[in-house]
Amino acid sequence: MIRTRCSRRFAAVTLATVLSLSAAACTAGDSSGPVASSTAPPSSSATAGDRGGSSSAGAVTQPFGPGCPNLPDTGDGSLVDLSQRDWITALAKVPALAQLSVTTALAELGNDVSGIEDATVFAPTNIAFRDLGVVRARQLLTNPAEAADVLRYHVVPGRLAPEELPGKHRTVLGQSIEVTGSGEDFTVDGRARVICGNLQTKNATIYLIDRVLQPS
């Protein structure tokens, strides 16, 4: 559970660092190099949001996209390692998602999603948070209730394989997002691009996006 002394201590220690990330380029955590070669488990499909379906033969089972972070071949943070972790824990292992990890901890989002067996997570990168501006990023870091609503808008119950992304999907917040595109080129809500897709964790499929989505 996120509500622990350890997580609160971690969040407090890293808050100042995260705020500085919002004001500076986050190139170290958002490398555009390819994901290191490794074996990841196939993406499992499930009915999700307003659209469901099963994976077709030949579905993509490896991360794709120009913004995929460099991950080690083995050990902590490798594709195999991430596939064995729950998605909230996995966020902390991907440098490009450092600010999302801290914001998720501060918002105690784990309490809301702990009962979801599988999910699709549209994960804003450090640069996506930076582009919000320092003031807005600080608001999310200092207002857990507001941050929780924004983050719930990024989570769809059920795993979505790449070929299942196009369409509308109901989020944990209760509002729907819309994904357009095909192949390896997808846009969420008409403005956020998927820059790294199909990153597998134990209980979620993660798609890195270059903007923070805003619920209505």
C-alpha positions, 0 to 999 in steps of 0.5 A, a space after each residue: 500500500 502507498 499509505 506507509 511511513 516509508 512512502 511518505 518519507 520518500 515523497 518528502 525527501 524527493 519533493 524538492 528534487 522533483 520540483 527542480 525537474 519541472 523547471 529544468 530539462 529532464 533529458 537524463 530520464 527521457 532518453 530517446 534511445 531504444 529499449 535494451 533488448 530483453 524478453 518480455 511476456 506477451 501482452 494479455 488482453 482484457 475488456 477495458 473501458 468502452 471498448 474490448 477485444 482480444 489480441 490478434 495473432 502477431 500482436 506487438 509484445 515488445 515496447 515500441 516508439 522513439 521515446 522508449 527509455 534505455 533499460 538494462 538487459 538484466 536486473 532491476 529495471 530490466 524488462 523482465 524485472 518490470 514484468 514481475 512488479 506491480 505497475 506502481 512499484 515499476 514506475 520508480 524503476 524507470 527514470 523517465 517516470 520519476 515525477 509520475 512515481 512521486 506524484 502517484 505516491 503523494 496522491 496515494 493512488 495505490 489505495 484507489 487502484 489496489 483492487 484493479 487486477 489489470 490496467 492500462 496506464 498512460 504515463 506522462 514522462 518527466 518532460 510532460 510534467 515539466 511542460 505543465 510549468 512549475 506552478 501547475 506541477 507544484 499544485 499537483 504535488 501539494 494538492 493530493 486530492 487534485 493530483 489523484 483525480 488527474 492520475 485516475 484519468 490516466 488509468 483504464 481498467 483492463 490491459 489494452 494491446 496496441 491494436 486495441 488502443 484506438 477508440 474511447 476507453 473509460 478511466 478509473 476517474 469515470 470519464 473517457 479518454 479517446 485514442 486515435 492512430 494505428 501501428 506505432 503512432 497513437 495520440 490520446 485526447 488529440 494532444 498527447 502522443 504515445 512516445 513509448 508503447 507496450 511496456 509490460 508490468 505484472 498487472 498493467 500495460 504502460 504507454 508513455 505519453 508526452 503530455 499530462 492529460 487533463 480531465 474535464 
